[in-house]
Amino acid sequence: MNTKDIFSILPQNIKTILSSITNLNDLQEIRIRAERPLMVEVDNKEIEFRYCPSIADLKSIVQRMSNYSIYAFEEEIKQGYLTINGGHRIGLCGTCIMEDGKVKTIKNIASINIRVCKAVTGCSSNIIPYIQSQGNIINSIIISPPKCGKTTLIRDMTRLISDGYNNLKGKKVCVIDERSEIGACYNGIPQLDIGRRTDVLDGCLKSHGIMMAVRSMAPDVIVCDEIGTYKDVESILMALNCGVNLIATIHGYGIEDLFDRAVFKELIDNKVFQRAIVLSCLKGAGTVEYIYDFTKMQFLWRRQI
């Protein structure tokens, strides 16, 4: 994994500490909190260091990640994060300045979470056969607890659907990347490979972006992460009426989470999804527990315990 872009924004003392990590390729998160121990997550395990970053350390990081012009990034910062070169996303906490009931900006930043951006090429190759039929993509939902690899999986699925895989011809894909995680865009350009026929609406609300994509980009498939509002559902139903296929994700532990939430009732009633891919972390991030067929109401594949 290339850590150059991450290390370029860190003070030397923190870089020296991180350089001591033997399995740096498995680095997932760097938690930097003012006057509290530096913590990192490596291969889903937390490591705590004795060093406590200072306010000066955090100010230095904020200056470097914003190219010494914090005001130029106020639109991103008020969302609580900023994406740097390489697609790495930096979460921010501090004093929220409110205006008209909305966050205008975040000042006095005292907590930083650097989420390391990396792709796992080929991780979805065994799933692609289950989400296609006669050369077309089947509307599919990925259900996963937090930090179990759903975004990594949907990113690789996007790449294979866009480029084509085995007997699947490449499709025009539009990614509605509300939180800049799937394509990890920097200045509008995806930093990860999500396919040569893929277009991205970065930082756009799913409820707006889905219909924007249908009207302007004529996609074959729309991909979005973490649907969960009534407006999301309304936009999805409108897009499907226009003949577009959909791949989406939700937080959950099984298909019951789709059926039990009132917000998804219309999706169930209209039989939007034909496939469900359920993930866990029981055998490491990205463990596929089962693939379910809603039309036949049966499991197509289940992990052997």
NUBA-966468 format. One line per 10 residues: their letters; for each residue x, y, z of N, C-alpha, C. Coordinates in steps of 0.1 Angstrom, whole numbers. Atoms other than C-alpha are relative to their C-alpha. Example, Ala and Ser with C-alpha at 12.3 -4.5 7.8 and 13.67 -1.06 7.14 Angstrom:
as) 9,-12,0,123,-45,78,9,12,0  -9,-11,0,137,-11,71,-8,11,8
// end
This chain:
mntkdifsil) 8,-12,0,0,0,0,9,13,0  -8,-13,1,13,35,-9,-5,10,11  4,-9,-11,13,56,23,6,14,-2  -7,-13,2,31,86,7,-9,12,2  9,-11,-1,0,108,5,-4,2,14  4,-2,-14,-9,101,41,12,6,8  -11,-5,-7,26,106,54,4,14,-3  -3,-14,4,29,139,35,-7,10,9  7,-10,-8,4,155,59,3,-1,15  -3,3,-14,18,141,91,12,7,5
pqniktilss) -12,-5,-6,43,157,115,10,-11,1  -11,10,0,77,140,116,-1,-10,12  0,9,-11,72,126,151,-11,-11,-2  10,10,3,40,108,141,4,-9,-11  -5,8,11,55,96,109,10,-11,5  -10,9,-6,84,80,129,-7,-11,7  7,10,-8,60,62,152,-7,-10,-10  7,9,9,39,48,123,10,-8,-8  -9,8,7,70,37,105,5,-13,7  -4,12,-8,76,12,133,-10,-11,-1
itnlndlqei) 10,10,2,45,-7,123,5,-10,-10  -6,9,9,57,-39,107,-9,-4,-12  9,3,11,25,-47,87,-8,12,-4  6,-13,4,19,-12,74,-10,-2,-12  9,2,12,1,-26,43,-14,-3,5  14,3,-5,-28,-36,66,-5,11,8  5,-12,-7,-32,-1,81,-13,4,-5  13,-4,4,-68,9,81,-4,14,5  3,-13,-6,-72,39,104,11,6,8  -9,-7,-9,-51,65,122,-8,10,8
riraerplmv) 8,-9,-8,-68,82,151,9,10,8  -9,-11,-6,-52,115,162,-9,9,8  8,-9,-9,-68,132,192,9,8,9  -9,-9,-7,-53,162,209,1,-4,15  -3,3,-14,-36,153,242,-5,-13,5  4,14,-4,-47,117,241,8,-9,-9  -10,9,7,-28,86,230,-4,-2,-15  1,3,14,-22,81,193,-5,-15,-2  5,14,2,-42,50,181,-1,-3,-15  2,4,14,-42,31,148,-7,-14,0
evdnkeiefr) 7,13,2,-62,2,135,7,-7,-12  -8,8,9,-42,-25,117,-6,-14,-1  6,13,2,-59,-56,103,-11,-3,10  11,1,-9,-90,-49,125,5,-1,15  -5,0,-14,-68,-47,156,5,14,4  -4,-13,-4,-63,-15,176,14,0,7  -13,-2,-7,-28,-4,186,1,14,6  -1,-13,-8,-23,23,212,15,3,3  -13,-4,-3,9,43,214,1,9,12  -1,-9,-12,22,63,244,0,14,-4
ycpsiadlks) 0,-14,5,26,94,223,-13,6,0  12,-8,1,-1,120,228,2,12,-9  -1,-12,9,-4,144,198,-4,13,7  3,-13,-5,-4,181,207,-10,7,-9  8,-9,9,-27,208,194,8,5,-12  -8,-5,11,2,220,173,1,-11,-10  0,11,10,4,185,157,-13,0,-8  13,0,8,-33,187,147,-1,12,-9  0,-12,9,-30,222,134,9,-2,-12  -10,3,11,0,211,113,-7,-9,-10
ivqrmsnysi) 7,10,9,-21,182,98,-11,7,-7  11,-7,7,-51,205,91,6,9,-11  -6,-9,9,-28,230,74,4,-7,-13  -6,7,11,-11,204,52,-11,-7,-8  10,7,8,-43,185,42,-8,10,-8  7,-11,8,-59,218,31,9,8,-8  -10,-8,8,-28,230,13,1,14,5  -1,-12,-7,-26,258,38,-10,11,-3  11,-8,3,-59,272,28,-13,-6,4  11,7,-5,-85,259,51,-14,5,-5
yafeeeikqg) 13,-6,4,-112,283,39,-4,-5,-14  3,6,13,-110,268,4,-7,-13,1  6,13,-2,-123,235,18,-11,0,10  11,-1,-10,-151,248,40,-12,-9,-4  11,8,4,-177,230,19,2,-14,4  -2,14,-4,-161,197,25,1,-2,15  -2,1,-14,-152,204,61,-13,0,8  13,-1,-7,-187,213,71,-8,-14,0  5,13,0,-196,177,61,6,-9,10  -7,8,-10,-172,165,87,12,-8,-5
yltingghri) -11,8,5,-145,151,64,6,8,-12  -7,-6,11,-120,160,37,7,-12,-7  -7,11,7,-106,137,10,13,6,-6  -13,-5,4,-69,141,2,5,-8,-12  -6,8,11,-48,129,-28,2,-14,4  0,14,-2,-49,92,-31,-13,-6,5  13,4,-4,-85,91,-20,-2,-3,15  1,2,-14,-78,89,17,-9,10,7  10,-9,-6,-107,103,38,4,4,14  -4,-5,-14,-100,124,69,-13,5,7
glcgtcimed) 11,-5,-8,-128,127,94,4,10,11  -4,-11,-9,-128,158,116,-11,2,11  9,-4,-11,-143,167,150,6,12,7  -5,-12,-7,-141,200,168,-13,8,4  11,-9,-3,-163,230,175,-8,3,-13  8,-3,12,-192,232,150,-6,14,1  6,-13,1,-202,267,140,-13,-1,-8  13,2,6,-239,267,132,-6,13,-6  7,-11,6,-259,290,109,-13,-5,-7  13,4,5,-296,287,101,-3,-15,2
gkvktiknia) 3,13,-3,-298,254,118,9,-11,-7  -9,9,7,-269,239,97,14,3,4  -14,-2,-3,-232,234,103,6,8,-11  -7,-8,10,-213,262,86,14,-4,-2  -14,5,1,-178,250,94,3,-7,13  -5,5,-13,-158,232,121,13,6,3  -12,-7,-5,-132,251,141,6,-8,12  -7,6,-12,-108,241,169,0,-15,-2  0,14,3,-103,207,153,9,-7,10  -8,7,-10,-92,183,181,0,-15,-2
sinirvckav) 0,14,3,-99,149,166,1,-2,-15  -1,3,14,-88,135,133,0,-15,-2  0,14,4,-95,101,118,3,-2,-14  -5,2,14,-75,92,87,-4,-15,-4  4,13,5,-93,63,69,8,-3,-13  -9,3,11,-68,46,46,-8,-6,-11  8,4,12,-82,42,11,8,-11,-8  -7,11,8,-73,9,-7,-11,-9,-6  9,9,7,-89,-14,-32,5,-14,2  -4,15,0,-90,-52,-30,-5,-5,-14
tgcssniipy) 3,3,14,-89,-60,-67,-4,-15,-1  4,14,2,-109,-91,-76,-8,-6,11  7,6,-11,-127,-95,-43,-15,-3,-3  14,3,3,-161,-96,-60,-2,-9,-12  1,8,12,-153,-119,-89,-8,-13,2  8,12,-3,-170,-149,-72,-15,4,1  14,-4,-3,-202,-128,-66,-6,4,-13  5,-5,12,-206,-113,-101,-10,-10,-7  10,10,6,-222,-146,-115,-14,0,6  13,0,-7,-249,-143,-89,-9,12,-2
iqsqgniins) 8,-12,1,-260,-108,-98,-2,4,-15  3,-2,14,-264,-112,-136,-9,-11,-5  9,10,6,-289,-129,-158,-1,4,-15  1,-3,14,-287,-131,-196,7,13,-5  -8,-12,4,-261,-104,-198,-4,13,7  5,-12,-7,-280,-80,-176,3,-1,15  -2,0,-14,-273,-69,-140,-14,-1,7  12,2,-8,-299,-80,-114,1,10,12  1,-9,-11,-310,-54,-88,4,-7,13  -6,7,-12,-289,-63,-57,2,9,11
iiisppkcgk) -3,-7,-13,-285,-52,-21,10,-7,8  -11,5,-9,-254,-57,0,-3,4,14  4,-3,-14,-262,-60,37,12,-4,8  -13,3,-7,-233,-57,61,0,9,13  -3,-8,-11,-224,-45,96,11,10,-3  -11,-10,3,-201,-15,98,14,-7,0  -14,4,1,-165,-21,88,2,-15,-4  -1,14,4,-171,-55,72,2,-1,-15  -4,1,13,-161,-46,37,-10,3,-11  10,-2,10,-193,-36,19,4,10,-10
ttlirdmtrl) -4,-10,10,-178,-5,3,11,-5,-9  -11,6,8,-147,-24,-8,-6,-10,-10  7,10,9,-170,-51,-23,-7,8,-11  8,-7,10,-193,-26,-41,9,7,-10  -9,-6,9,-163,-8,-55,6,-9,-10  -6,10,10,-148,-39,-71,-11,-5,-9  12,4,8,-183,-49,-83,-2,10,-11  1,-11,10,-185,-15,-100,10,-1,-11  -11,2,10,-151,-21,-117,-3,-11,-10  3,12,9,-161,-55,-131,-12,2,-9
isdgynnlkg) 12,-3,8,-195,-44,-142,3,10,-11  -3,-11,9,-181,-13,-159,10,-6,-11  -10,5,9,-151,-31,-176,-5,-13,-8  4,13,6,-170,-64,-183,8,-11,7  -7,12,-6,-161,-98,-168,-6,-13,-5  3,13,6,-161,-132,-184,-11,3,-11  10,-1,11,-194,-134,-204,-9,13,3  7,-12,-3,-207,-101,-189,6,12,-8  -4,-11,8,-204,-72,-214,1,12,9  -1,-12,-8,-192,-39,-199,-12,9,-1
kkvcviders) 12,-8,-1,-220,-16,-187,4,15,3  -2,-14,-4,-223,22,-184,-5,1,15  4,-1,-14,-223,28,-146,1,14,5  -1,-13,-7,-230,59,-126,0,-3,15  -2,1,-14,-218,60,-90,-5,13,7  4,-12,-8,-237,83,-66,8,-1,13  -10,2,-11,-208,87,-41,-2,11,10  4,-11,-9,-224,108,-14,11,3,10  -11,-2,-11,-195,103,11,14,-2,-6  -13,0,7,-167,101,-15,8,-13,4
eigacyngip) -7,12,-4,-159,65,-5,2,-10,-11  -1,11,10,-166,43,-35,12,3,-10  -10,-4,10,-145,62,-61,12,7,7  -10,-7,-7,-125,81,-34,6,12,-9  -4,-11,9,-125,112,-57,8,11,7  -8,-11,-4,-99,139,-53,-1,10,-12  3,-10,11,-108,171,-73,-8,-6,-11  9,6,10,-135,151,-90,5,-12,-7  -6,12,7,-112,123,-102,1,-12,9  -1,12,-9,-116,88,-88,15,-4,2
qldigrrtdv) -14,4,-3,-84,77,-71,2,-15,0  0,14,1,-93,41,-73,-6,-5,-13  5,5,13,-101,19,-103,-14,-5,2  14,4,-1,-139,17,-106,-5,-2,-14  5,4,13,-140,9,-143,1,12,-10  -2,-10,10,-135,27,-176,-14,6,-6  13,-5,5,-173,31,-183,-8,6,12  6,-5,-13,-180,46,-148,1,15,1  1,-15,-3,-191,82,-141,-4,1,15  2,-2,-14,-192,96,-106,-6,13,3
ldgclkshgi) 5,-13,-6,-214,122,-89,5,0,14  -8,0,-13,-191,129,-60,-6,10,10  6,-8,-11,-205,143,-27,-14,4,-2  14,-3,4,-240,143,-41,-10,-9,8  11,8,-7,-271,133,-20,-5,-11,-9  6,11,8,-284,100,-32,-14,3,-6  13,-3,4,-319,113,-34,0,10,-12  -1,-9,12,-308,140,-59,8,-7,-11  -9,6,10,-280,121,-76,-5,-11,-9  5,11,8,-299,91,-87,-8,5,-12
mmavrsmapd) 8,-5,11,-324,111,-108,9,9,-9  -9,-8,9,-296,135,-120,7,-10,-9  -8,10,9,-277,104,-133,-9,-5,-11  9,6,10,-308,90,-150,-3,11,-11  4,-11,9,-316,124,-167,12,3,-9  -12,-6,7,-280,133,-178,10,-10,-5  -11,9,3,-258,102,-180,-5,-13,-7  6,12,6,-282,74,-193,8,-12,4  -8,12,-4,-265,47,-172,-8,-13,-2  7,13,-1,-273,10,-174,-2,-4,14
vivcdeigty) 0,4,-15,-265,6,-137,3,12,8  -3,-10,-10,-266,29,-108,5,-7,13  -6,5,-13,-244,22,-77,0,10,10  -1,-9,-12,-248,38,-43,1,-7,13  -4,5,-13,-237,32,-8,-10,5,11  7,-3,-12,-258,31,24,-13,8,-3  13,-6,2,-294,39,13,-7,-1,14  6,0,-13,-316,47,43,-11,10,3  11,-11,-2,-341,76,38,-11,-3,-9  11,1,9,-375,78,23,2,7,-13
kdvesilmal) -3,-7,13,-362,102,-3,9,-9,-9  -9,10,8,-335,76,-13,-9,-10,-7  9,11,5,-363,50,-17,-8,6,-12  8,-6,11,-384,74,-38,8,2,-13  -9,-2,12,-355,82,-61,3,-14,-7  -3,13,5,-347,45,-65,-12,-6,-8  12,5,7,-383,36,-75,-2,8,-13  1,-8,13,-383,65,-101,10,-5,-10  -10,4,9,-350,53,-115,-3,-14,-7  3,13,6,-362,17,-119,-11,1,-10
ncgvnliati) 11,-3,10,-393,30,-137,6,4,-14  -7,-4,12,-368,44,-162,9,-11,-6  -7,11,5,-353,10,-168,15,-2,4  -13,1,-5,-321,14,-148,1,-10,11  -2,10,-10,-307,-14,-127,8,7,12  -5,-6,-12,-294,-8,-92,8,-10,9  -7,7,-10,-268,-20,-68,2,10,12  -1,-9,-12,-269,-6,-32,4,-7,12  -4,7,-12,-258,-13,3,-9,6,11  6,-6,-13,-274,-9,38,8,-7,11
hgygiedlfd) -5,6,-12,-261,-15,73,-10,-10,5  9,10,-6,-275,-47,88,8,-13,2  -6,13,-3,-268,-83,98,-7,-11,-8  6,10,7,-292,-101,75,-12,6,-8  11,-5,8,-322,-99,51,-11,5,9  10,-4,-9,-344,-94,82,1,15,2  -1,-14,-2,-330,-59,85,-6,8,-11  7,-7,11,-344,-50,51,-15,-1,2  14,2,-2,-378,-64,59,-6,7,12  5,-5,-12,-380,-50,94,-1,15,1
ravfkelidn) -1,-15,0,-373,-13,86,-11,6,-8  11,-6,7,-403,8,77,4,8,-13  -4,-9,11,-383,30,54,2,-8,-13  -2,8,12,-377,0,30,-13,-7,-4  12,7,3,-413,-11,29,-4,1,-15  3,-2,14,-419,3,-6,9,-8,-9  -9,9,8,-388,-15,-19,-4,-14,1  4,13,-2,-401,-47,-5,-13,-2,-8  13,2,7,-437,-42,-18,1,0,-15  -2,-1,15,-424,-33,-53,10,-10,-5
kvfqraivls) -9,11,3,-400,-63,-52,12,6,-9  -11,-7,7,-371,-40,-62,12,-9,-1  -12,8,0,-343,-63,-52,-3,-15,-2  1,14,3,-338,-98,-66,11,-8,7  -11,7,-7,-305,-106,-48,4,8,12  -7,-6,-12,-290,-100,-14,13,-7,3  -13,5,-4,-254,-104,-5,3,4,14  -1,-3,-14,-249,-106,33,14,-3,4  -14,1,-5,-214,-99,48,1,-1,15  -4,0,-14,-198,-104,82,15,2,1
clkgagtvey) -14,0,-2,-164,-102,97,5,-13,8  -3,12,-8,-164,-137,112,13,-7,-5  -12,6,5,-136,-149,89,9,12,-6  -7,-12,5,-121,-114,84,-10,9,-8  9,-10,7,-136,-83,67,-3,-5,-14  4,4,13,-156,-91,36,-4,-15,-1  5,14,0,-167,-126,47,-15,0,-6  14,1,6,-198,-135,25,-7,-11,8  8,9,-8,-223,-152,48,-10,-8,-9  9,7,10,-249,-160,21,-4,10,-11
iydftkmqfl) 6,-7,11,-264,-149,-12,-14,-5,-1  14,4,-1,-302,-149,-12,-8,5,-12  8,-3,11,-327,-149,-41,-14,3,5  13,-4,-5,-358,-129,-32,-11,-5,-9  10,5,9,-377,-141,-63,-4,-14,3  3,15,-3,-374,-178,-54,-1,-2,15  1,1,-15,-372,-171,-16,9,-12,4  -9,11,-4,-342,-194,-13,15,5,0  -15,-3,0,-304,-193,-6,6,-5,-12  -8,5,11,-282,-195,-36,13,-5,4
wrrqi) -13,4,-5,-251,-199,-16,1,4,15  -2,-3,-14,-242,-201,21,14,-5,4  -13,3,-5,-209,-201,39,-1,-13,9  -1,12,-8,-200,-235,54,6,4,13  -5,-3,-14,-195,-232,92,11,-9,3
// end
